[in-house]
Amino acid sequence: MFNPRRLGLARKRRRFSAKILAEKTGLAVDTISRLENGLNSPDETTVAKLVQALGFPVPFFFDPDPEDIDTGAVSFRSFSKMSARERDAAISAGSLGLQLSSWVDQRFTLPTPNLLDLSYETDPEASAQSMRQFWSIGEKPIGNLMALLETNGIRLFSLSENTAAVNAFSFWRDNKPYIFLNNFKTAESSIFDAAHELGHLVMHKHGDPKETRSAEREANSFASAFLMPANDVKARVPRRVTIEVLLKAKARWRVSATAMAYRLNALQLLSDWQYKSLCIQLGRSGYRSGEPVGIERETSLIWRKVLGQLWSEKTTKNDIAADLHLPLDELEGLIWNLAGLDKRPPDGSGGLRAVS
């Protein structure tokens, strides 16, 4: 049977309104509405028009209901800047990510979630310290945050949203934590976004983070403290902070120059006047809109191992997409950049266990 919910998912993923889809298919807007509401069942000609317009394979529209994501439980970074269409497209990507995650879980044994529930904690600084202690990582800079998160059972996916309005989002599903990251941003920004979402996962597990600005501020403060521990920063940064000192510090802690300056100000290592002055200098040097001298982007170890094992079994990305009934571009958008496969072929499984 044709699944109307699959039609709605594909339309939202492509950022089409019902009117736009109607124009692309030559169907009436009312027809699109009736199809999505399950009031009509399309004939073969209509299905062919939908497939052509949306770029999803025919079997996709006849699969069981997609995984629902409770939007009230989703933490959206920069939620206030998103349009409804951007939000729906990102949520749709999350649904496809859950489908891919289930496919992988059937074939591999991935790390189990190993996070604290810090929903009782009101101090982000204390929460960040608790997580570092729980994971036994001390106070030194984190060399590979993505690997740390994956090792502790967080499922990571990338977003192919080429827009600054969609930074990242996270949620819990069936006691598993998920983070979706926009990899079109700088490497430093992606690291901070991942730490921000970690803050939501541990501090706002039972709440409704997207509706409160205070939750966003808490997640920002958590990320800042988690990536740049107060004691380590105070011990390493000299009393007189110049732009050269700042750039050296941001390289050590693998954050953006502006995030480093903000942290130094929060720790009172920079006065408000010094902070504003350094921000002006950073803007003139191109650091307000990017990182002229940046770090190498982190990539997923888990996805490289999964894809490497599948590759050794002669299972290609086209095979995976076909098995999932997904367009190849959607599969690639979820994992390919995250796994760094634009740079080099995947290696072996690296000890990842397949489900027997």
N, C-alpha and C positions, 0 to 999 in steps of 0.2 A: 504493500500500500504506500502511496505517496505520503510523505511525512510533512505536514505544513510547518512544523516547528523548524525543520531543517531549511526550508525555504526562507523563513524569517532570519535564521542564523546567517545563511549565506548572503542575504541582502544587506544585513547590518555589517557583516564583515567587509563587504565591498563599499561601505559607506553610501549606499544608495537609499534614497527615500522611495516610497512606493511609486511616486510620480516619475522619478528617474528610471526605475526599473520598468515601468509601463512604457516609457518612451523608447527604451532600448529593446524591448521585446515586441513593441507594436500592439500590446494588450491594453485594455482599459484599466485605469487605476482601481476601479471597483472590482475588476476581475482579480487583480493582485491581492486586494484586501480579502476577498472571499476565499482565495486559495490559501492565504496565510492563516485564516481563521477556520480552515477545515470545512468550509461550507460547500465548496466545489472540489472535485477531483480532476486534475488536468489530463487531457488526452496526450498522446505521444507527440503531437505537433507542438503543443504548448510546453511540454517538458523540454523538448529540443530547443525552443526559444529561450527558456530560462537557463538552460545549460550554457548556451552560447553567450548570453548576456552576463552571467555570473562567473563563468569559468570553473565551476565545480562539476565533477564527473556525475553521470546519471545515477550510479549506485548511492551516492551521498544522500540523495533526496528520498531514498527508500530505506535508509537505515533506521534503527530505533531512535527514540528521542535522544537528543544531545544532552550532555551533562549540564544541568542548571547551575548557575553561580548566583548565590544570594548577594545582590549588589549592596545590601546593607552591611554585609560582613567584609566587604572589600575595601582595603586601604588604597586610595588613589593619591599618588603624589601630584601636587598641583591640580587637584580636582577642580578648584574654582575656575581655572583657566580653560577647562575642557568644554567643548561643545557637546550637546547630547549625541550627535552623530559620532564624534571621536570616542566618547565613553562607550557607546554601544559596540563600536568596532573593537575596542580593547577588550570588553567583556566577552565578545564573540571569540577573540583570539584565546582568551582564557579557557573557554569551553572546548576549543579544539586542542589546547594544551592538555587538558584533563583526559581527552580521548587518547592522545599520544602517550601520556603518562601511564594510563591503564594498559596500553599495548606493551609498553616496556616492562611494567611490573609483572606481566604474565610470562616474560622471557628471562628476566634478570632479577637477582636479589640485590636491591639497592640499600644503602645505609639507612638505618631506622632513625626517626627523628629524635634528637637529643637536645632539647631546648628547655629552659626554665619557663614556668608560668609566673611572670612578674606583674600580673594585673593588679596586685595589691600595692605595688610600689609607686609612689608619687614623685620620686626624685629620679630623673633620667640618668644623672651622673652615677647614682648608686646602682641603678639597673645595669648600666654599662660595665661597672666594676664587677657586679655579680656574674654577668655572662662571661667576662674574661676569666674570672676565678673558676667558674664552672667548667670552662673549656681548657683550663690550665695553660693559658697563653701568656701569662705575665703582663708586663706593661710595655713590651717592645712593639715597634711597628709591625703590622700584619703584612707579611710578604705576598700573600695570595688570599684575598678575602673570599673569592669565589670558591676556591678549593676548601677553605675552612667551612663555609656554609654547606657545601655539598657533603663533606665528610660527616657533618652532623645532621644529615637527613633532610635538608631543605632542597626541594625540587626547583631547579632554575630553568627558566625559559627566556627567550629573547622576544622582543616586539619589533615588528617591521614597520612601526609607525614613524614616518619621516616628518615628525612634528614635535616642536618643543613643548606643546601642551600636554603630551603624554610622557611622563618621565618613567614611572614604574608603578606597579601595584602588587599587592600581596593578599593572601587569604589562607585560612585553614580549611581543609576538606578531608573528611574521614580521618581526622587526627594526623594529617600530613600537611606540612607548611609549603606553600608555593610562593615564589617570587617571579614576576615578569619584568624584565629590564629593557629599556629602550637603548639599543646599542648604536644609535646614530649620534649619541652624545659623546663627549670626550671620555677617555678612559677614567680620568679622575672623577668626573661626575657620576659615571656608572657605579664606581666603588662607593661613593657617598650615598647614592640612591639605594644600593643594596644594603648598606648599614642602616639607612633610614627605615627600610622595610623590615629589617630584622627587629628594629625597635618596636614597630607596630605588632609584629608577630608575638613578641614576648610581653609587651606592656599593654596591648589592647586586644588580646585574644578573645575576650568576651564582650567587647564593646562595639561601638558603631563609629569607627575612627573618621570616616569620611565627612561626618557632619560637624565635627568640632575643630576649630582652629587650634585649640589648646593641644589636641592630640597630635597635630602636625608639628607644633612647636616642640612637644615632648620627643617626638621621633627624631626631629632635627638635632635636639640637644643630646639625645642618646647616641646618634651617629657620630657627632662631633667628639663626645667623650670616649666612645668605643674605639674610634680610629686614632684619636690623639689623646691618650691618657694624661691626665693633669700632671702627675708626678714626673713622667718622662719628659713632657714638654718643658716643664719648669726647670728640670735638671739640664736640658740640652740647649735651650734658647738663651743667648746672652742678654744682658740687661738692655743694651742699646740695639733696637731692632731696626735695621735698614731694609731696603727692598732686596738687597743681595742676601741678607740673613733670612728674610722671609722666603725667598725662592729656594734657598738651600733646605730650609725646614720643610717646605711643602713637598720637595722631592723625597725627603726622608720618610715622611708619614703618608706619602702617596695620595695626597688630596689636592684639590685645586688651590690656587694662590689665594682666592677670596675666602675659601673655607678656612685656610690656615690663619689668615688675618683675623677672621671673625673669632676663631678659637683663642688666639692670643689676647684679643680684646676682652673676651669673656673671662679669661683667667687673670685679667688685670696686668698682663705683661705689656699691653699697649693701652695708652689712654685713649679716650674718645677722639681727641684731636689728632693723635698719632695714627689712629685707625683710619680716620677719614682721609688724612694726608696720604697714607699708603694706598688706599683704594683709588685715589686720584692718579697716583703714579702707576698703579697696575692698569688702570683704564687706558692711560697713554701708551702703555707698553703692549696693549692688546690682550690683557688677561681678563678683562671684563666679559668678553664674548667667547673666550676659548682659552687654550693653554698652548701658547706659541712653542714652549719647550715642555712637552708632556712625557708621560710614561707609556710603556707598552701596554696595550689592552690585555686584561686578564681573560683567559678562556676557560671553559668548563672541562674539568678532568673526567667527570662522569660521562658526559656526552661523547667525548673522544673515545673513551673505553667502550661504551655501548656501540657506537658506530664502527669502531675498529673491529670488535668481535663479529658484528653483522657483516662487515666487509670481508672478513676472513672466511665467512660462510657463503660468500658470493651473493649476499643480500645488498642490493644497491638502494640509493635513496628513492629511485623510481619504484622499486619493489615495495618499500615501506609506504610510500604515498598511495600506491595502488591498493595495498592491503587495508589501509585506513580509509580509502575512498576520499582522499584529500587532493586538492591541487598541489602540484609540486612546489609552487611558490609559497603556499601556506606552510608546508613542512619545513622548507628552508628558512622561512621567516621565524619559525619557532626555535630552531636549534642551530642552523648552519653557521651563522656568524658567531654565535655563542661558543661553538666548538672550534672556531678558528679554522674551519675547513676551506676558507678562501685563501689560506696561506700554504697549507701542506696537507697531504693525505692523512687519514687517521692511522694511528698505530694499533698495536694489539690490545687485547682486553685488559692487560695490566692487573690481573688478579680478580677482575670483576666476575662474579659467579653467575652462571646461567641457571635458571630455574629448571630443575630436573623433572 
